[in-house]
Amino acid sequence: MHRDTLADMLIDHTQFKNLILNKGDIVFDILTCIRKNLHPFELDKEYFYTFGLSRSYKIRYIDLVGIGTLTQAVIEPREVYRQAIHRGVYCIIIAHNHPSGNLNPSESDIKLTNKIKQAGLIISIKLIDHIIFTNEGFYSFANEGCL
């Protein structure tokens, strides 16, 4: 999956634009649909996404923030919030896959979530969930009371 520019990393979300993202399972279904377009060779890497949402929790954009390796994707809050600020969204959901199949958040997942949450508080764009997903299911920080 070769990307020439940052703008190319925005995912076409027109088929999902009327969905209200207030539950982790809806995010999981969208991510499963997006990943069907990936070549099987690409599925062993971490993919990190941001969903920018309106005040009514409708999708304004889906951004592929970064592609990592088998074990990690290096992500910074400024990249997570770049499109959010530009598009004036109300809140965001972040999501990434674990190619290992383990749904439990790692220590670095927890630290990154807190870092992104704190950055969002400063700029008044709330992080409402962090979804970790595999082919088998998902873990929601919000559902687990960790946000």
MARBA-3410 file (N, C-alpha, C, O; in Angstrom, 1 decimal):
147
0.9,-1.2,0.0,0.0,0.0,0.0,0.9,1.2,0.0,1.3,1.7,1.1 ~ 1.2,1.8,-1.1,2.1,2.9,-1.3,1.2,4.2,-1.2,0.2,4.3,-1.9 ~ 1.7,5.2,-0.4,1.0,6.4,-0.3,2.0,7.5,-0.7,3.1,7.6,-0.2 ~ 1.5,8.4,-1.6,2.4,9.5,-2.1,2.3,10.7,-1.2,3.3,11.4,-1.1 ~ 1.2,11.0,-0.6,1.0,12.2,0.2,0.2,11.9,1.4,-0.5,10.9,1.5
0.2,12.8,2.4,-0.6,12.7,3.6,-2.0,12.6,3.2,-2.8,11.9,3.8 ~ -2.5,13.4,2.2,-3.9,13.4,1.8,-4.3,12.1,1.3,-5.5,11.7,1.5 ~ -3.4,11.3,0.7,-3.7,10.0,0.2,-4.1,9.0,1.4,-4.6,8.0,1.1 ~ -3.8,9.4,2.6,-4.0,8.5,3.7,-5.4,8.6,4.3,-5.8,7.8,5.2 ~ -6.2,9.5,3.8,-7.6,9.6,4.2,-8.3,8.5,3.5,-8.2,8.2,2.3
-9.1,7.8,4.3,-9.9,6.6,3.8,-11.2,7.2,3.3,-11.9,8.0,3.9 ~ -11.7,6.6,2.1,-13.0,7.0,1.6,-14.0,6.4,2.6,-14.2,5.2,2.7 ~ -14.8,7.3,3.2,-15.7,6.9,4.2,-17.2,7.2,3.8,-18.1,7.1,4.6 ~ -17.4,7.4,2.5,-18.7,7.8,2.0,-19.8,6.7,2.3,-20.9,7.0,2.6 ~ -19.4,5.4,2.3,-20.3,4.3,2.6,-20.7,4.3,4.1,-21.6,3.6,4.5
-19.9,5.0,4.9,-20.1,4.9,6.4,-20.6,6.3,6.9,-20.8,6.4,8.1 ~ -20.8,7.3,6.1,-21.0,8.7,6.5,-22.2,8.9,7.4,-22.3,9.9,8.1 ~ -23.2,8.1,7.3,-24.5,8.2,8.0,-24.5,7.4,9.3,-25.5,7.5,10.1 ~ -23.4,6.7,9.6,-23.4,5.9,10.8,-23.0,6.8,12.0,-22.2,7.7,11.9 ~ -23.6,6.5,13.1,-23.3,7.2,14.3,-22.4,6.2,15.1,-22.7,5.1,15.5
-21.2,6.8,15.4,-20.2,5.9,16.1,-20.2,6.1,17.6,-19.5,6.9,18.1 ~ -21.1,5.5,18.2,-21.2,5.5,19.6,-21.0,4.2,20.3,-21.2,4.1,21.5 ~ -20.6,3.2,19.5,-20.3,1.9,20.1,-19.0,1.3,19.4,-18.8,1.5,18.2 ~ -18.2,0.6,20.2,-17.0,0.0,19.6,-17.3,-1.0,18.5,-16.5,-1.1,17.6 ~ -18.4,-1.7,18.6,-18.6,-2.7,17.6,-18.9,-2.1,16.2,-18.6,-2.7,15.2
-19.4,-0.9,16.1,-19.6,-0.2,14.8,-18.2,0.1,14.2,-18.0,0.0,13.0 ~ -17.3,0.6,15.1,-16.0,1.0,14.6,-15.3,-0.3,14.1,-14.7,-0.3,13.1 ~ -15.4,-1.4,14.9,-14.8,-2.7,14.5,-15.4,-3.1,13.1,-14.6,-3.6,12.3 ~ -16.7,-3.0,12.9,-17.2,-3.4,11.6,-16.7,-2.6,10.5,-16.4,-3.1,9.4 ~ -16.5,-1.3,10.7,-15.9,-0.4,9.6,-14.5,-0.8,9.4,-14.1,-0.9,8.2
-13.7,-1.0,10.4,-12.3,-1.4,10.2,-12.2,-2.7,9.5,-11.3,-2.9,8.7 ~ -13.0,-3.6,9.8,-13.0,-4.9,9.2,-13.3,-4.8,7.7,-12.7,-5.4,6.8 ~ -14.2,-3.9,7.4,-14.6,-3.6,6.0,-13.4,-2.9,5.2,-13.0,-3.3,4.1 ~ -12.7,-2.0,5.9,-11.6,-1.3,5.3,-10.4,-2.3,5.1,-9.8,-2.2,4.0 ~ -10.2,-3.2,6.0,-9.1,-4.1,5.9,-9.3,-5.2,4.8,-8.3,-5.8,4.4
-10.5,-5.4,4.4,-10.8,-6.3,3.3,-10.1,-5.9,2.0,-9.8,-6.7,1.2 ~ -9.8,-4.6,1.9,-9.2,-4.0,0.7,-7.6,-4.2,0.7,-7.0,-3.9,-0.3 ~ -7.1,-4.6,1.8,-5.6,-4.8,2.0,-5.2,-6.1,1.4,-5.9,-7.1,1.5 ~ -4.0,-6.1,0.8,-3.4,-7.3,0.3,-3.1,-8.2,1.5,-2.6,-7.6,2.5 ~ -3.3,-9.5,1.4,-2.9,-10.3,2.6,-1.5,-10.1,3.1,-1.2,-10.3,4.3
-0.6,-9.8,2.2,0.8,-9.5,2.6,0.9,-8.4,3.5,1.9,-8.3,4.3 ~ 0.0,-7.4,3.5,0.0,-6.2,4.3,-0.6,-6.4,5.7,-0.5,-5.5,6.5 ~ -1.3,-7.5,5.9,-2.0,-7.7,7.2,-1.2,-8.0,8.4,-1.7,-8.0,9.5 ~ 0.1,-8.2,8.3,1.0,-8.5,9.4,1.6,-7.2,9.9,2.7,-7.3,10.6 ~ 1.1,-6.0,9.6,1.6,-4.8,10.1,0.5,-4.1,11.0,-0.6,-4.3,10.8
1.0,-3.2,11.9,0.1,-2.4,12.6,-0.4,-1.2,11.8,0.4,-0.6,11.2 ~ -1.7,-1.0,11.8,-2.3,0.2,11.1,-3.0,1.0,12.2,-3.8,0.5,13.0 ~ -2.7,2.3,12.2,-3.3,3.2,13.2,-4.2,4.2,12.5,-3.8,4.9,11.6 ~ -5.5,4.2,12.9,-6.5,5.1,12.3,-7.1,6.1,13.3,-7.1,5.8,14.5 ~ -7.5,7.2,12.8,-8.3,8.2,13.5,-9.6,8.4,12.8,-9.6,8.6,11.6
-10.7,8.4,13.6,-12.0,8.7,13.1,-12.3,10.1,13.7,-12.4,10.3,14.9 ~ -12.6,11.1,12.8,-13.0,12.4,13.3,-14.5,12.4,13.2,-15.1,12.1,12.2 ~ -15.1,12.9,14.3,-16.6,12.8,14.4,-17.2,14.2,14.7,-16.6,15.1,15.3 ~ -18.4,14.4,14.2,-19.2,15.6,14.4,-19.8,15.5,15.8,-19.6,14.5,16.6 ~ -20.4,16.6,16.2,-21.1,16.6,17.5,-22.1,15.5,17.7,-22.4,15.1,18.8
-22.7,15.1,16.6,-23.7,14.0,16.7,-23.1,12.6,16.4,-23.8,11.6,16.2 ~ -21.7,12.6,16.5,-20.9,11.3,16.4,-21.0,10.7,15.0,-20.8,9.5,14.8 ~ -21.3,11.5,14.0,-21.2,11.0,12.6,-19.8,11.2,12.1,-19.1,12.2,12.5 ~ -19.4,10.3,11.2,-18.0,10.4,10.7,-17.8,11.6,9.8,-18.5,11.8,8.8 ~ -16.8,12.4,10.1,-16.3,13.5,9.2,-15.2,13.0,8.4,-15.0,13.5,7.2
-14.3,12.1,8.9,-13.2,11.6,8.1,-12.7,10.3,8.8,-12.9,10.1,10.0 ~ -12.0,9.5,8.1,-11.2,8.4,8.6,-9.8,8.6,8.1,-9.6,8.7,6.9 ~ -8.8,8.7,8.9,-7.4,8.9,8.6,-6.6,7.8,8.9,-6.6,7.3,10.1 ~ -5.8,7.2,8.0,-4.8,6.2,8.3,-3.6,7.0,8.7,-2.8,7.5,7.9 ~ -3.4,7.1,10.0,-2.3,8.0,10.6,-0.9,7.4,10.4,0.0,8.1,10.1
-0.8,6.1,10.5,0.5,5.4,10.3,0.4,4.0,10.1,-0.6,3.3,10.5 ~ 1.4,3.4,9.5,1.6,2.0,9.3,2.9,1.6,9.9,3.9,2.2,9.6 ~ 2.8,0.6,10.8,4.0,0.2,11.5,4.6,-1.1,11.0,4.5,-1.5,9.9 ~ 5.1,-1.8,12.0,5.7,-3.1,11.8,4.8,-4.2,12.4,3.7,-3.9,12.7 ~ 5.3,-5.4,12.5,4.6,-6.5,13.1,4.2,-6.2,14.6,3.2,-6.6,15.1
5.1,-5.4,15.3,4.9,-5.2,16.7,4.6,-3.8,17.1,4.2,-3.6,18.3 ~ 4.7,-2.8,16.3,4.4,-1.4,16.7,4.2,-0.5,15.5,4.7,-0.7,14.4 ~ 3.5,0.6,15.8,3.4,1.8,14.9,3.8,3.0,15.7,3.3,3.2,16.8 ~ 4.7,3.8,15.2,5.2,5.0,16.0,4.2,6.1,15.6,4.1,6.5,14.5 ~ 3.5,6.6,16.7,2.4,7.6,16.5,2.7,8.7,17.5,3.0,8.5,18.6
2.4,9.9,17.0,2.5,11.1,17.8,1.2,11.8,17.8,0.5,11.8,16.8 ~ 0.8,12.4,18.9,-0.5,13.2,19.0,-0.7,14.2,17.9,-1.8,14.4,17.4 ~ 0.4,14.9,17.5,0.2,15.9,16.5,-0.3,15.3,15.2,-1.0,16.0,14.4 ~ 0.1,14.1,14.9,-0.4,13.4,13.7,-1.8,13.0,13.8,-2.6,13.0,12.9 ~ -2.1,12.5,15.0,-3.5,12.1,15.3,-4.5,13.2,15.2,-5.6,13.1,14.6
-4.1,14.4,15.7,-5.0,15.6,15.7,-4.9,16.5,14.5,-5.6,17.5,14.4 ~ -3.9,16.2,13.6,-3.8,17.1,12.4,-5.1,17.3,11.6,-5.5,18.5,11.4 ~ -5.7,16.2,11.2,-6.9,16.4,10.4,-8.1,16.9,11.3,-9.0,17.6,10.8 ~ -8.1,16.5,12.6,-9.1,16.9,13.5,-9.2,18.4,13.6,-10.3,19.0,13.6 ~ -8.0,19.0,13.8,-8.0,20.5,13.9,-8.4,21.1,12.5,-9.2,22.0,12.5
-7.8,20.6,11.5,-8.1,21.1,10.1,-9.6,21.1,9.8,-10.1,22.0,9.2 ~ -10.2,20.0,10.2,-11.6,19.8,9.8,-12.6,20.2,10.9,-13.8,20.2,10.7 ~ -12.1,20.7,12.0,-12.9,21.2,13.1,-13.9,20.2,13.7,-15.1,20.5,13.9 ~ -13.4,19.0,14.0,-14.3,18.0,14.5,-14.5,18.2,16.0,-13.8,18.9,16.7 ~ -15.5,17.5,16.5,-15.9,17.6,17.9,-15.1,16.7,18.8,-14.7,17.0,19.9
-14.9,15.5,18.3,-14.2,14.4,19.0,-13.6,13.4,18.1,-13.9,13.4,16.9 ~ -12.7,12.5,18.6,-12.1,11.5,17.8,-12.2,10.2,18.5,-12.3,10.0,19.7 ~ -12.1,9.1,17.7,-11.8,7.8,18.1,-10.5,7.3,17.4,-10.4,7.6,16.2 ~ -9.6,6.7,18.2,-8.4,6.1,17.6,-8.6,4.6,17.6,-9.2,4.1,18.4 ~ -7.9,4.0,16.6,-8.0,2.5,16.6,-6.7,2.0,15.9,-6.1,2.6,15.0
-6.3,0.8,16.4,-5.2,0.2,15.7,-5.3,-1.3,15.9,-6.0,-1.8,16.8 ~ -4.7,-2.1,15.0,-4.8,-3.5,15.1,-3.6,-4.1,15.8,-2.5,-3.5,15.9 ~ -3.7,-5.3,16.3,-2.6,-6.1,16.8,-2.5,-7.3,16.0,-3.3,-8.3,16.1 ~ -1.5,-7.3,15.1,-1.3,-8.5,14.2,-1.1,-9.8,15.0,-1.4,-10.9,14.4 ~ -0.6,-9.7,16.2,-0.4,-10.9,17.0,-1.7,-11.6,17.4,-1.7,-12.8,17.7
-2.8,-10.9,17.3,-4.1,-11.5,17.7,-4.5,-11.2,19.1,-5.6,-11.6,19.6 ~ -3.5,-10.7,19.9,-3.8,-10.4,21.3,-4.6,-9.1,21.4,-4.1,-8.0,21.0 ~ -5.7,-9.2,22.1,-6.6,-8.0,22.2,-6.2,-7.1,23.4,-6.7,-6.0,23.5 ~ -5.4,-7.6,24.3,-5.0,-6.8,25.5,-4.1,-5.6,25.1,-3.2,-5.8,24.3 ~ -4.4,-4.4,25.7,-3.5,-3.3,25.4,-2.2,-3.5,26.1,-2.1,-4.0,27.2
-1.1,-3.1,25.4,0.2,-3.2,25.9,0.5,-1.9,26.8,-0.4,-1.0,26.8 ~ 1.5,-1.9,27.5,1.9,-0.8,28.3,2.1,0.5,27.4,1.7,1.6,27.8 ~ 2.6,0.3,26.2,2.8,1.4,25.3,1.5,1.9,24.7,1.3,3.1,24.5 ~ 0.5,1.0,24.6,-0.8,1.4,24.1,-1.5,2.3,25.2,-2.1,3.3,24.9 ~ -1.4,1.9,26.4,-1.9,2.7,27.5,-1.3,4.0,27.6,-2.0,5.0,27.8
0.0,4.1,27.5,0.7,5.4,27.6,0.3,6.3,26.4,0.1,7.5,26.6 ~ 0.3,5.7,25.2,-0.1,6.5,24.1,-1.6,7.0,24.2,-1.8,8.2,23.9 ~ -2.5,6.2,24.7,-3.8,6.6,24.9,-3.9,7.8,25.8,-4.6,8.8,25.5 ~ -3.2,7.7,26.9,-3.2,8.8,27.9,-2.5,10.1,27.3,-3.0,11.2,27.5 ~ -1.5,9.9,26.5,-0.8,11.1,25.9,-1.8,11.8,24.9,-1.9,13.0,24.8
-2.5,11.0,24.1,-3.4,11.5,23.1,-4.6,12.1,23.8,-5.1,13.2,23.4 ~ -5.1,11.5,24.9,-6.2,12.1,25.7,-5.8,13.4,26.2,-6.6,14.4,26.2 ~ -4.6,13.6,26.8,-4.1,14.8,27.4,-4.0,15.9,26.3,-4.4,17.1,26.5 ~ -3.5,15.5,25.1,-3.3,16.5,24.0,-4.7,17.0,23.6,-4.9,18.2,23.3 ~ -5.7,16.1,23.6,-7.1,16.5,23.2,-7.7,17.4,24.2,-8.4,18.3,23.8
-7.4,17.2,25.5,-7.9,18.2,26.5,-7.4,19.6,26.3,-8.1,20.5,26.5 ~ -6.2,19.7,25.9,-5.6,21.0,25.7,-6.2,21.7,24.5,-6.4,22.9,24.5 ~ -6.5,21.0,23.4,-7.1,21.6,22.2,-8.6,21.5,22.1,-9.2,21.8,21.1 ~ -9.2,20.9,23.1,-10.7,20.8,23.2,-11.3,19.9,22.1,-12.3,20.2,21.6 ~ -10.5,18.8,21.8,-11.1,17.8,20.9,-10.9,16.5,21.7,-9.8,15.9,21.9
-12.0,16.0,22.2,-12.0,14.9,23.1,-11.8,13.5,22.4,-12.3,13.3,21.4 ~ -10.9,12.7,23.1,-10.7,11.3,22.7,-11.8,10.5,23.4,-11.9,10.5,24.6 ~ -12.7,9.9,22.6,-13.9,9.2,23.2,-13.6,7.7,23.3,-14.3,7.0,24.0 ~ -12.7,7.2,22.5,-12.4,5.7,22.6,-11.1,5.4,21.9,-10.7,6.2,21.0 ~ -10.5,4.4,22.3,-9.3,3.8,21.6,-9.7,2.3,21.4,-9.9,1.6,22.4
-9.8,1.9,20.2,-10.1,0.5,19.9,-8.9,-0.3,19.4,-8.1,0.2,18.6 ~ -8.6,-1.4,20.0,-7.6,-2.3,19.6,-8.4,-3.5,18.9,-9.3,-4.0,19.6 ~ -8.0,-3.9,17.7,-8.8,-4.9,17.1,-7.9,-5.9,16.4,-6.7,-5.7,16.1 ~ -8.4,-7.1,16.3,-7.8,-8.2,15.5,-8.9,-8.8,14.6,-10.0,-8.3,14.5 ~ -8.6,-9.9,13.9,-9.6,-10.5,13.1,-10.7,-11.1,13.9,-11.8,-11.3,13.4
-10.4,-11.4,15.2,-11.4,-12.1,16.1,-12.3,-11.2,16.9,-13.4,-11.6,17.3 ~ -11.9,-9.9,17.1,-12.7,-9.1,17.9,-12.0,-7.8,18.2,-11.1,-7.4,17.5 ~ -12.5,-7.1,19.3,-11.9,-5.8,19.6,-11.9,-5.6,21.1,-12.7,-6.2,21.9 ~ -11.0,-4.6,21.6,-11.0,-4.2,22.9,-11.2,-2.7,22.9,-10.6,-2.0,22.1 ~ -12.1,-2.2,23.7,-12.5,-0.8,23.7,-12.1,-0.2,25.1,-12.6,-0.6,26.1
-11.2,0.8,25.0,-10.8,1.5,26.3,-12.0,2.1,27.0,-12.1,2.1,28.2 ~ -12.9,2.7,26.2,-14.1,3.3,26.8,-15.0,2.2,27.4,-15.5,2.4,28.6 ~ -15.3,1.1,26.7,-16.1,0.0,27.3,-15.5,-0.5,28.6,-16.2,-0.9,29.5 ~ -14.2,-0.5,28.7,-13.5,-1.1,29.9,-13.3,0.0,30.9,-12.7,-0.3,32.0 ~ -13.8,1.2,30.7,-13.7,2.2,31.7,-12.3,2.8,31.9,-11.9,3.4,32.9
-11.5,2.7,30.8,-10.1,3.2,30.9,-9.9,4.5,30.2,-8.7,4.9,30.0 ~ -11.0,5.2,29.9,-10.8,6.6,29.4,-11.4,7.6,30.3,-11.4,8.8,30.0
END
